[in-house]
Amino acid sequence: MKGFDTGIATTTIAHQSWINYMGHPSNGLTGAVVAVYIAGEALGALTQTAIGDKLGRIRFMQMMCIIATIGTAIQTASVNIGMFLAGRVLAGYAVGGLVATVPIYLSEISAPNHRGLIGGISGCGISFGTMMSNWVGFACGYAPYGSTQWRLPLGLQVPWGVILFVGLATFMPNSPRQLIRIGKVEQARKEYSRIHRDLASQEVQREFAFMLAQIEYEMQRELTSLGEIWKLYRHRVLVHWRADDDESDGGECHSAILYKSLGINSHTILALAAVYGTIAFASNAITTKYLTDQWGRRNMILTGLAGIIVVEIYAAVMQREFQNTNNKVGKGFAILGIYLFVVTYYGMLNSTTWLYGSEVLPIALRSKVMGLAAASHFIVNVAVTEAGPSAFANIRENYYYVFVACSFFFLVLAWFYFPGNPNSETKQKSLEEIAAAFGDKVVEIGEREMLDAGVKMDEEKMEMEEGRNAHLEDVRGV
């Protein structure tokens, strides 16, 4: 939803059929199509901070699915620019809430050894949406003049909210950690057993007992004062905020502006954008599958930031040398910079930053701080987007050096501030064990806790066996 809804608006407002149908909106109203969407995202993320814990992960995401479906339907059926903008606000609101919640939810239901893969799915979903919106935009460039050019792509957004809602209502599990936090320990135990059916019973018992003990310990000292929160958890909060803002500052180099400066026509730009989206998704999916759990989050973030510095310098040099020439080979090397950027950014940072941000926070702050950081991310993005055209017009390729400076600053911070000891890496650790990397206490569970967990796990296992046997007897009787 996030990647598609963001990307498809760009091609929609470029269609002359949309411009004519909407009564030739002013530049301000056209710009508002992007601005109100991002404003909605920020509000949605802040709503997650306010009520995400109260509703729970599943119900909050279901609420956002309903709002997203309404917003995308309104956009598709719009008869004037006001109605279109209203749909954009609602869709942005829903997406902002989901972007702030999905990484938390996926992290909380994942086994430690697969959390990088499962938690990274949210970033891959965004890049997949970007890819699909680019290809749909390219294909609709061939559609006959009329509202089909822009209504069809917008209409393709509508089903996804419904599909996600149904999935959440049927087979997706509740977060055991969230259930423990609101006192539903037995339900949490059942969900944990359901999620970790691949583990031996004893291991499940041990992991659940440890998770329960650690969360109960953190709840005993749960803080409400911002001063106390800052004093106790400032390292983890700052690492989370820094990780999420790392994703904001790379930008996408305003590739369309670069293409135009190199003299490339509009239809070819759409094709290049589609290829860009495809490489983004492929890079994201490959590294999420083969690097995040194996190599570690910190290594990927450092490599991504260092790679962006090199690529941005390369892009600036190539554009300065070839944008005003007839050298087609040189222009090809300038375009190569865009694709080097997408491999680096989507391969190393797109999924990793959101995942790492959700991992390093204690459960009491996970939802609240994630929403605030997501809102910050959206605000930075709109600043970068709005500044881009003017910056390229005035300082041209030197705008890239702004990203170089920002990326270098974040690289230095990440190098010294993100826990660097191999034992402090978040990969292969449960969310509760990660507290030790930041100097926080990790509870040691005794035999009593293990025994209590084991007895209840065995009782549930017996109930499941009895149910299975009864079902087999019924089948045989039939």
C-alpha positions, 0 to 999 in steps of 0.5 A: 500500500505504502509504496504503490499509493506514494508512487502512483500519485506521481504518474496520476497528476502527470496525465493530461486527462487528470489535469483536464478533469480536475479543472486545471488545478493550480501548482499549489493544489497539484503540489498538495496531492503529495503534501497532504498525503505526507501530512496524513502519514505523520498524523497516522504515525502520531495516532499510533503513538497515542492509541496503538498500545490501547487497541493492540497491534491487530486491531490498530492495523485493522482500523488503518485498513478500513481507513485506507480502503475508504481513502483509496476508494474516494481517490478512485471515484473523485469528481473534483480536486477537493474530493481527491485531496480528501482521499489522499489525506485518509490514505496517507493517515492509514499508511502512516499508522501502518508503517509505524506498526507493521515492523513492531508487529512482525518483530514481536511475532518472529523467532530470533533466528528469522526476525531479520527475514520476517521483520524485513518483509515490511520494507520489501512490501514498500519496495514491491509497491513502488515497483508495481506503481512504476510499471502501472504508471508506465503501462497506463501511458499507452492507455487511450485519453480519458479517466481510465488513464488515472482511475484504473491505477488508483482503483488497484489500490483498493483491494489491498486494504481489504486483503490485509484486513481479512488476513489479520482477522483470520490467520495472523496471530496476535503479538504474545508480547502485547498480550502479556503487557495487557495481562492476557498471559494465557492467551499469550501462551497459546499464541506463542505455542502456535507461532513456534510450532517448529521448536521442541516443547522444552525450548518453547517453554524456556523462551516463553518463561524468559519473555514473560519474566523480562516483560513483567520486570520491565512493566514493574518499572514502567515510566510515565515521566519523559525525564525518567524515560530519557534518563533510563532509556536515552541510548535505546531511544536515540539509536532507534530515532537515528536508525529511522532518520537514516532512511529519510535522508538518502532520498531518491536523488530526484531521479526524474529531475536528473533524467530531464536534465540529461535530455531524456523524454517523458515516456522513457523516464517512465520506463527507467522509473519502472526499471528503478523500482524493479531493481529496488525490490530485487535488491531489497528482497535478496539482502533481506533473505541472505544478509539481515539475519546472517550479517547483522543490522549494524553492519548493513546500516554502516555499509549502506551509509558508506555506499550512499556517500560514494554513490552520491559523489559519483552521481554529482561528478557524472552529472556535472561532466555530462548533463550539458553535453551530447556524450551518450556514453557519459550520460549512460554513466550518469544514469548508472549512478541512480541504479547504484544508489537504488541497490545500495539504499534498498539493499542495505537500508530500506528494511534494516532501519525500520527493523533495527528501530523496532528491535532496540526499544523496550516494549513499554516504549516500542509503540510510542517512540516508533510512532514519533520517529515515523512522524519525524521520518515523514516530515524530513521526507517532505522537506527533502521533496519540496526542496529538491526542484529549487535546489537542483535549479539553483545549485544543480548537482551540488545538491547531492553533496548535501546528502553526502554530508548528512550521510557522513554525519549519520555514519559517524554517529552509527559507528560510535553510538550503535552497539559495536560489540559482536555480542551486542548485535541484535541478530539471532537474539530475542527482543528481551535479550537485546536489553543487555546490549544497552546495559539494561538488566536482563532477568534470569529465570529460575526453575520455578518459572520454567516449571510453571511454563512447562506445566501449562505448555504440556496441558495445552499440548495434551488438549491439542492432542485430544482435539486431534484424536477426536477429529480423527475418530469423527473422520473414521466414523464418517 
